[in-house]
Amino acid sequence: MLVATPIGNLGDLSPRALAAIRDADVVLCEDSRVTGGLLARQSIAATMIPLHDHNEAAQAPRLVERMKAGERFVLVSDAGTPLVSDPGYRLVRAAIDAGVTISAVPGPNAAVMALSLSGLPPHPFLFLGFLPARGGPRTAELKRLRGIEHAGLSATLVFYEAPHRLAEALAAMAEGLGPDRPAAVARELTKRFEEVRRGSLGSLAAHYATVEARGEICIVVGPAPEEAAAGADEVDARLRAAMAGGMTLRDAAASVAEATGLKRRDVYRRALELGDQS
Ligand code: SAM
C-alpha cells in the first residue's frame, strides 16, 4: 500500500493513512527518524525498513517475495506522495511484474497543491520535478523543454526547487522560457508561513534576486504562448528564409534547429520536404 503523508501540516494525515500504517507488518520509509517521529506522535510503534535510491533496486526482489508470502507492507515518503520525486517506482514496478496487487491511500502532494493555487491553467500540466542543480545541465534542460514547446507542447509546467537555488533557477527559466511567462512560486504549503507569489518569470526572478527564499518551494510556469506552440509554421518560415538567403539545406536545418531548440534530424527532414515541394 502506497500511503501519502503530510507535506507540513500534520492534520493532513488521513484516518485511512493511519489505519493502513497501523495494519501494516512493515513500514518502508525513506528516513526512519522522520517517519518514526510522525508515527510516535500517533503512538504507533512500527517495524520500519529504510528504502531509498541507494538500496531500492537491491531490496525490491526480496521485498516482493515477502509480499507474495503474505506480509503487509506500506510505503511512505518523508513527506507527501511516495514515488513523486521520491523512492518507490522500482519497487512498484517489481511488484506489478510479479503479479502482486498494490493500492494506495492518496493524500498531500506539493506539486498538485501548488498547481491548484497558482492561478494558472490546471490542465494539461507537465510535472518535471527538480531541474538539474548545476547551471550548464539546467540551461540545456530548459532549452530542450523550449524545443518541445516549439514543436507544439502547450502545458502548465510544475517544478520542485531547493530554496538556495530558487533565484538562479528563476533567472534561468526567464532566460530559457521567456521573461513574460506567467508563473507562481508556492512556498511552505500547508505550513504557518504558506505563501504563493504570482507574476511573470522575469519579475519573480528579480524579486528573489534580492529576497532570500526560505522553506520548501514549487515553481509553476504557465503554458507557452500560442505563437511559440504553433511551431511548424515558424520552422517552415525560418527554413524558407535561410534557404532563400543561399544556405544549403543541411546548413539551414542546422541553423533553424539551433534557433528553435528542435532536433536537427527533425528540422532536416522538414527541410527535405520543403525542398521537394519547391
Ligand atoms: N513526494 C513529495 C510530494 O508528494 O510532494 C515531494 C518530495 S520532493 C523530495 C520534496 C520537494 O517537494 C521539496 O524540495 C519542494 O520542492 C516540494 N515540497 C514539499 N513540501 C512542500 C511544501 N510544503 N511546500 C512547497 N513545496 C514543497
Residues whose N, C-alpha, C, O or C-beta is under 5 A from the ligand:
A	BS01	SAM	I7 G8 S77 A79 G80 T81 P82 V84 S85 D86 P108 N109 A110 A111 Y160 E161 A186 R187 E188 L189 E216 I217 C218
